[in-house]
Amino acid sequence: MTEPTLVTAADHPSLRAAFRATLQRDLLVTARHRADAVTGLVFFVVVASLFPLGVGSDTRLLREIGPGVVWVAALLASLLSLPRLFVADHADGTLEQLLLRPHPLAVLALAKVCGHWLTTGLPLVAVSPLLGLQYGLSAEAIGVLTLSLLVGTPVLSLLGAVAAALSLGLRGAGVLTALIVLPLNAPLLIFGSGVVQSQMAGLPVGGLFSVLGALLALGLVTVPFALAQAMRVACE
């Protein structure tokens, strides 16, 4: 008779390996569907570039509205990519497999958010200096704008992922996701554009960057657990 084997934690991949595997899978899926990721980046550039054409060549006005326009364009571009975050996984059963894994679902959910930010948020940060030049921003203001997006766009992905999971499978999911995300991101838009305005006015920006960092830290600590619960609800 064969002796029963004892299943221990050592029989399962480590939490770090599970996180890496989930992240790599999402990056591979995005690489196979590059058009989806490029669409958000093109939308971001087009929206931010149209405002100077519509407003005119008033340099002072462009500098005033530039940071806000870039931040709003980043938010809208992030919304475009949210539906593909869970829809395919829900359709092919991958989402249910994540729930059955022995690792904390919050950690695996955070891996998916990281994959979303690397393929959507980080490219926006990379091209933002070029958009800053269109609005006549100084090199210092462009640097502050880029850094604010680097700190703030992960929050867009975190909050957007929760909204996408909550609206998964519902009719009009895209509209519902936007209705959830837009009000939640209002403080982020205020502080994100405000830090650039403060720099251009010669005011200290350390306090506003601290607020952005606090929003990111709060999101990293709390949102993965809310996202895990939303994923469980979506699979019921």
C-alpha positions in Angstrom: 0.0 0.0 0.0 1.3 3.4 -0.9 1.7 5.8 2.0 -0.2 9.0 1.8 1.9 12.0 1.0 1.7 15.2 3.0 1.2 18.4 1.0 3.2 21.2 2.5 3.9 24.8 1.5 7.1 23.6 -0.1 5.2 21.7 -2.7 3.8 25.0 -4.1 5.7 27.7 -5.8 6.8 30.5 -3.5 4.8 33.6 -3.3 7.5 35.6 -5.1 7.5 33.0 -7.9 3.7 33.1 -8.1 3.7 36.9 -8.3 6.4 36.8 -11.0 4.6 34.2 -13.0 1.3 36.1 -12.9 3.1 39.3 -14.0 5.0 37.6 -16.8 1.8 36.0 -18.1 0.0 39.4 -18.3 3.0 41.0 -20.0 3.1 38.1 -22.5 -0.6 38.5 -23.3 -0.2 42.2 -23.8 2.8 41.6 -26.1 0.6 39.3 -28.2 -2.1 42.1 -28.4 0.1 45.1 -28.7 -2.6 47.1 -30.5 -4.6 47.3 -27.3 -1.7 48.9 -25.4 -0.7 51.2 -28.3 -4.3 52.5 -28.5 -4.2 54.0 -25.1 -0.8 55.7 -25.7 -2.0 57.1 -29.1 -5.2 58.4 -27.4 -3.1 60.0 -24.7 -0.9 61.8 -27.2 -3.7 62.8 -29.5 -5.9 64.3 -26.7 -3.1 66.2 -25.1 -1.9 67.5 -28.5 -5.3 68.7 -29.7 -5.7 71.3 -26.9 -2.9 73.6 -28.1 -4.5 73.6 -31.5 -7.8 74.5 -30.1 -6.7 77.1 -27.6 -4.2 78.9 -29.8 -0.6 80.0 -29.4 -1.0 82.0 -26.1 2.0 80.7 -24.2 0.8 81.8 -20.8 -2.5 80.1 -21.2 -0.9 76.9 -22.5 1.4 76.8 -19.5 -1.6 77.2 -17.1 -3.7 74.5 -18.6 -1.0 72.1 -19.7 -0.5 70.1 -16.5 -4.2 69.6 -16.0 -4.8 68.6 -19.6 -2.0 66.0 -19.5 -3.3 64.5 -16.3 -6.9 64.3 -17.6 -5.6 62.7 -20.8 -3.7 60.1 -18.7 -6.8 59.3 -16.8 -8.9 58.8 -19.9 -6.2 56.7 -21.6 -6.1 54.5 -18.5 -9.8 54.0 -18.8 -9.5 52.7 -22.3 -7.3 49.8 -21.2 -9.3 48.7 -18.2 -11.9 46.4 -19.9 -9.1 44.0 -21.1 -7.7 43.6 -17.6 -10.1 40.9 -16.5 -12.5 40.1 -19.4 -10.3 37.6 -21.2 -9.3 35.9 -17.9 -12.9 35.7 -16.9 -13.9 34.2 -20.3 -11.2 31.5 -20.4 -11.3 30.5 -16.7 -8.0 32.0 -15.7 -9.7 34.1 -13.1 -11.2 31.1 -11.4 -7.7 29.4 -11.4 -6.3 32.4 -9.6 -8.9 32.0 -6.9 -7.9 28.3 -6.5 -4.2 28.9 -6.0 -2.8 28.5 -2.5 -1.3 32.0 -2.5 -3.0 35.1 -1.2 -5.3 36.5 -3.9 -4.4 40.0 -3.0 -0.8 39.5 -4.0 -1.8 37.9 -7.3 -4.2 40.8 -7.9 -1.4 43.2 -7.3 0.7 41.4 -9.9 -2.1 42.0 -12.5 -2.2 45.7 -11.5 1.6 45.9 -11.9 1.3 44.4 -15.4 -1.4 46.9 -16.3 0.7 49.8 -15.2 3.9 48.6 -16.9 2.0 48.3 -20.3 -0.2 51.4 -20.0 0.9 53.8 -17.3 4.7 53.7 -17.8 4.5 54.5 -21.6 2.4 57.5 -20.7 5.1 58.7 -18.3 7.8 58.2 -20.9 6.1 60.4 -23.5 4.9 63.1 -21.1 8.0 65.3 -21.5 7.3 65.6 -25.2 3.8 66.8 -24.4 5.1 69.2 -21.9 7.2 70.9 -24.6 4.0 71.5 -26.6 2.7 73.6 -23.7 5.8 75.6 -23.3 6.7 74.2 -19.9 10.2 74.7 -18.6 12.6 71.9 -18.1 12.0 72.0 -14.3 8.2 71.9 -14.8 8.5 69.0 -17.2 10.6 67.1 -14.7 8.0 67.7 -12.0 5.2 66.7 -14.4 6.9 63.5 -15.3 7.7 62.6 -11.7 4.1 63.3 -10.6 2.8 61.0 -13.3 5.3 58.4 -12.3 4.0 58.5 -8.7 0.3 59.0 -9.7 -0.4 56.7 -12.6 0.0 53.5 -10.4 -2.9 54.8 -8.4 -4.9 55.1 -11.6 -4.2 51.4 -12.3 -5.1 50.4 -8.7 -8.4 52.1 -8.6 -9.3 51.3 -12.2 -8.7 47.6 -11.6 -11.2 47.5 -8.7 -13.8 49.3 -10.8 -13.1 46.9 -13.7 -13.5 43.8 -11.5 -16.7 45.2 -9.9 -18.3 45.8 -13.3 -17.1 42.5 -14.9 -19.8 40.7 -16.8 -22.4 43.6 -16.4 -24.2 45.3 -19.2 -22.6 48.7 -19.9 -19.5 47.7 -17.9 -17.4 50.4 -19.6 -19.7 53.2 -18.6 -20.0 51.8 -15.0 -16.3 51.6 -14.7 -15.9 55.2 -15.7 -18.6 56.3 -13.2 -16.7 54.6 -10.4 -13.2 55.7 -11.4 -13.7 59.3 -12.3 -14.9 60.6 -8.9 -12.3 58.5 -7.0 -9.4 60.0 -9.0 -10.5 63.6 -8.5 -8.0 64.2 -5.6 -5.2 62.6 -7.6 -5.9 65.0 -10.5 -5.9 68.0 -8.2 -2.6 67.2 -6.5 -1.0 65.8 -9.6 -1.6 69.0 -11.7 -1.3 71.2 -8.6 2.3 70.1 -8.0 3.3 71.4 -11.4 1.4 74.6 -11.0 3.2 75.2 -7.6 6.6 74.6 -9.2 5.9 77.2 -12.0 4.7 79.6 -9.3 7.9 79.2 -7.4 6.3 77.5 -4.4 7.7 74.4 -2.6 6.4 71.1 -4.1 7.6 68.7 -1.4 4.3 68.7 0.5 2.2 67.9 -2.6 4.6 65.1 -3.6 4.2 63.8 -0.1 0.5 63.7 -0.6 0.9 61.8 -3.9 3.2 59.4 -2.3 0.8 58.9 0.6 -2.0 58.2 -1.9 0.2 55.6 -3.7 1.2 53.9 -0.4 -2.4 53.8 0.8 -3.5 52.3 -2.5 -0.7 49.6 -2.4 -1.7 48.6 1.1 -5.5 48.6 0.8 -6.6 48.3 -2.8 -5.2 44.8 -3.5 -7.5 43.4 -0.7 -10.5 45.2 -2.1 -9.6 44.0 -5.6 -9.3 40.4 -4.4 -12.8 40.6 -2.9 -14.1 42.1 -6.2 -12.6 39.3 -8.2 -14.3 36.7 -5.9 -17.6 38.5 -6.4 -17.1 38.5 -10.2 -16.6 34.7 -10.2 -19.7 33.9 -8.1 
